[in-house]
Amino acid sequence: MRDPDEATDGPTDPRVHPEESPGFGEEPDGLEDIEVDRDVTIGEASQRELQATDTAPLRGTEAGEKVATLAEGDPVERRRAALALGEERRSDAVVAALVERGLSDEDADVRQFAVEALGQLGGERAGAAATEALADENPWVRAEAVVALDRIDRTAHAEAIEAALDDGHHAVVRNAMVSLFKLRGEALLPVLLEASRDDSERLREWAVHLLAGVDDERATERLEAVAGDESEPRVVRSTAARALDADPGKFRRQFSGGTEDDSAALPGESTLNRRPDL
């Protein structure tokens, strides 16, 4: 086992050590014995596409030029321009470009990055646009919209975020749970208990993770049940076991920032809802 005090360039959070990864220590006979059900997609993205999130090439570029690129560039250029506009000072022109161009783009990644940028800029129009993005056909755009609403003002947008609990995709519901947990704390217990029995392994994992912040016998009993349930995937059981050892008050205090700044992210999760393209 890894020495937790060992100096390393890797992550210091023990939850992201290789030893915590599902399947660690197992030796499958072949590829057919490896189960992949964690939303990892195998794609053929080019190096240029993978670098679309790097806004460095646009540093020093005027906002107007970024707006023009968002409207006229190729998909990679539009994605980068959308993200880069989130780094600008908020103005009517910048917000309008993201809403009118970015959120109507045929490329789902452009729409996702546009709503992320709107979350960074904030303001009433950005909040209204992010709320509308909760109806986007792409689940990762919807998931990003929840992050944006949480960042802009989770209290003001609590009704829309709560409605996202009924979304059919685990990432959207996960983000809504995290945001509402920050807002309501232990009062979210009924939602977390229900989610801990969801068909989605991802939601069950996050539900038991958040139950660590609930000082209630019902939470403890559910965590004990999940931790001891051999039918559950190991990552869900181990998350429940760690939740039992957590201090509820200290755990809740970790959830004071925006969804995009979570310090308690689970292994394999992306706070920006971006899927790995391998």
C-alpha positions in Angstrom: 0.0 0.0 0.0 1.1 3.6 -0.7 2.5 5.5 2.2 0.1 8.5 2.8 3.0 10.7 3.9 5.2 9.9 0.9 6.3 12.9 -1.1 4.9 12.7 -4.6 3.8 14.8 -7.5 0.5 12.9 -7.6 -2.8 13.7 -5.9 -2.7 13.9 -2.1 -6.4 13.0 -1.7 -6.4 9.2 -0.8 -9.6 8.8 -2.7 -7.8 9.2 -6.0 -5.0 6.8 -5.3 -4.8 3.9 -7.8 -5.5 1.5 -4.9 -9.0 3.1 -4.7 -9.8 2.5 -8.3 -12.4 -0.2 -9.2 -10.7 -3.3 -10.3 -7.3 -2.6 -8.6 -5.5 -5.8 -7.8 -7.7 -7.9 -10.1 -6.2 -9.9 -13.0 -8.8 -10.5 -15.8 -8.1 -13.2 -18.3 -8.8 -10.9 -21.2 -10.5 -7.7 -22.4 -13.9 -9.5 -22.4 -13.7 -9.8 -18.6 -13.3 -6.1 -18.1 -16.6 -4.4 -17.4 -16.8 -0.7 -18.4 -20.0 1.0 -17.2 -18.7 4.3 -15.9 -19.6 6.5 -18.9 -16.2 6.2 -20.4 -16.5 6.6 -24.2 -14.0 5.4 -26.7 -13.5 8.1 -29.4 -11.2 9.3 -32.1 -10.6 12.8 -31.0 -7.7 14.6 -32.6 -5.0 16.3 -30.6 -6.4 19.6 -31.7 -9.9 18.7 -30.5 -8.4 17.6 -27.1 -6.8 21.0 -26.8 -10.0 22.9 -27.3 -10.3 23.7 -23.6 -6.9 25.5 -23.7 -7.7 29.2 -23.9 -4.1 30.3 -23.9 -4.1 30.9 -27.7 -6.7 33.6 -27.2 -5.1 35.5 -24.4 -4.7 39.1 -25.4 -7.3 38.8 -28.0 -10.1 41.4 -28.0 -13.5 40.3 -26.8 -15.0 41.3 -30.2 -12.6 38.9 -32.0 -13.6 36.1 -29.7 -17.3 36.8 -30.4 -16.5 36.7 -34.1 -14.8 33.3 -33.7 -17.7 32.0 -31.7 -19.9 32.9 -34.7 -17.7 31.9 -37.6 -15.0 29.5 -36.5 -14.8 25.8 -36.8 -16.1 23.6 -33.9 -12.7 23.6 -32.0 -12.3 27.4 -32.5 -15.9 28.0 -31.3 -15.4 25.8 -28.2 -12.3 27.7 -27.3 -13.9 31.0 -27.9 -16.9 30.2 -25.7 -14.6 29.3 -22.8 -12.4 32.3 -23.3 -15.4 34.6 -23.3 -16.1 33.4 -19.7 -12.8 35.0 -18.8 -13.8 38.5 -20.0 -15.3 41.2 -18.0 -19.1 40.8 -18.1 -20.8 43.0 -20.7 -24.1 42.9 -22.6 -22.3 42.1 -25.8 -20.3 39.2 -24.3 -23.3 37.7 -22.6 -25.5 38.2 -25.7 -23.0 36.3 -27.8 -22.9 33.4 -25.5 -26.6 33.2 -25.2 -27.5 33.9 -28.9 -24.6 32.2 -30.6 -23.1 29.8 -28.1 -26.3 28.2 -26.7 -27.8 27.8 -30.2 -24.7 26.1 -31.7 -25.2 22.8 -33.3 -22.1 21.4 -31.5 -23.0 20.2 -28.0 -19.5 21.0 -26.7 -19.9 24.6 -27.7 -23.2 24.8 -25.9 -21.7 23.2 -22.8 -18.7 25.6 -22.8 -21.0 28.5 -23.4 -23.2 27.8 -20.4 -20.0 27.2 -18.4 -18.8 30.7 -19.4 -22.2 32.2 -18.5 -21.8 30.7 -15.1 -18.5 32.4 -14.7 -19.8 35.8 -15.8 -23.0 35.6 -13.8 -25.9 38.1 -13.9 -29.6 37.9 -14.5 -29.5 37.1 -18.2 -26.9 34.5 -17.7 -29.1 32.9 -15.0 -32.1 32.9 -17.3 -30.1 31.4 -20.1 -28.7 28.6 -17.9 -32.2 27.8 -16.7 -33.3 27.4 -20.3 -30.3 25.2 -21.0 -31.7 22.7 -18.5 -33.9 21.6 -21.4 -31.0 21.0 -23.8 -31.1 17.7 -25.6 -27.5 16.9 -24.5 -27.2 15.7 -20.8 -23.7 17.2 -20.4 -25.1 20.6 -21.4 -27.9 20.2 -18.8 -25.4 19.1 -16.2 -23.2 22.2 -16.9 -26.3 24.3 -16.6 -26.9 23.1 -13.0 -23.2 24.0 -12.2 -23.8 27.5 -13.7 -27.0 28.1 -11.7 -25.2 27.0 -8.5 -22.4 29.3 -9.2 -24.5 32.3 -10.2 -26.9 32.0 -7.2 -28.0 28.7 -5.9 -30.5 30.2 -3.6 -32.3 32.3 -6.3 -32.3 29.3 -8.7 -33.1 26.6 -6.1 -36.5 25.8 -7.8 -34.9 25.1 -11.2 -32.0 23.1 -9.6 -34.5 21.0 -7.6 -36.4 20.3 -10.8 -33.2 18.9 -12.2 -33.5 16.1 -9.7 -36.0 14.6 -12.1 -33.6 14.5 -15.0 -33.0 11.1 -16.5 -29.2 11.5 -16.6 -27.0 10.8 -13.5 -24.6 13.7 -14.0 -27.5 16.2 -14.0 -29.1 14.7 -10.9 -25.7 14.4 -9.2 -25.0 18.1 -9.7 -28.4 19.1 -8.5 -27.9 16.9 -5.3 -24.6 18.6 -4.6 -25.9 22.1 -5.1 -29.0 21.4 -2.9 -26.9 19.8 -0.2 -24.9 23.0 0.0 -28.1 24.9 0.3 -30.1 22.7 2.6 -27.6 20.4 4.3 -29.2 17.7 6.4 -32.7 18.6 5.2 -31.8 16.9 1.9 -31.8 13.5 3.7 -35.0 12.1 2.1 -33.6 12.9 -1.4 -30.2 11.3 -0.6 -31.9 8.1 0.9 -33.9 7.7 -2.3 -30.9 8.3 -4.5 -28.9 5.7 -2.6 -31.3 3.1 -4.0 -31.2 4.5 -7.6 -30.5 2.2 -10.5 -27.5 4.3 -11.4 -24.3 3.2 -9.7 -23.0 6.8 -10.0 -26.0 8.3 -8.2 -25.8 5.7 -5.4 -22.1 6.5 -5.0 -22.7 10.2 -4.7 -25.8 9.8 -2.5 -23.8 7.8 0.1 -20.9 10.2 -0.2 -23.2 13.1 0.7 -24.9 11.1 3.5 -21.5 11.6 5.3 -22.8 15.1 6.2 -26.0 14.0 7.7 -26.0 13.3 11.5 -29.1 11.1 11.6 -29.7 7.5 12.5 -31.5 6.9 9.2 -28.3 8.0 7.3 -26.1 5.8 9.5 -28.3 2.8 9.0 -28.4 3.3 5.3 -24.6 3.7 5.1 -24.0 0.6 7.1 -26.4 -1.3 4.8 -24.7 -0.2 1.6 -21.2 -0.7 3.0 -22.1 -4.3 3.9 -24.0 -5.1 0.7 -21.9 -7.5 -1.4 -24.1 -6.9 -4.4 -23.0 -3.3 -4.6 -19.9 -2.4 -6.7 -16.8 -2.0 -4.6 -16.5 1.8 -5.2 -20.0 2.3 -3.8 -19.4 0.1 -0.7 -16.0 1.8 0.0 -17.6 5.3 -0.4 -20.2 4.3 2.1 -17.6 3.0 4.5 -15.6 6.2 4.4 -18.8 8.2 4.9 -19.4 6.3 8.1 -16.0 7.5 9.4 -16.6 11.2 8.5 -17.5 13.9 10.9 -20.9 15.3 9.6 -20.3 18.9 10.6 -16.8 19.0 9.1 -18.0 17.3 6.0 -20.8 19.9 5.5 -18.3 22.7 5.9 -16.4 21.4 2.9 -19.4 22.2 0.7 -19.4 26.0 0.9 -18.2 27.0 -2.6 -19.6 26.5 -6.0 -20.2 23.1 -7.6 -17.2 23.7 -9.9 -14.9 24.1 -6.8 -15.8 20.9 -4.9 -12.9 19.7 -2.9 -14.7 16.4 -2.2 -15.0 15.2 -5.8 -15.1 11.4 -6.2 -12.6 9.5 -8.2 -13.3 9.7 -11.9 -15.7 12.6 -11.6 -15.2 15.8 -13.5 -16.6 18.9 -12.0 -16.9 20.4 -15.4 -18.9 17.3 -16.6 -16.4 16.5 -19.3 -16.2 12.9 -20.4 -12.8 11.4 -21.2 -12.2 10.8 -24.9 -9.8 7.9 -25.0 
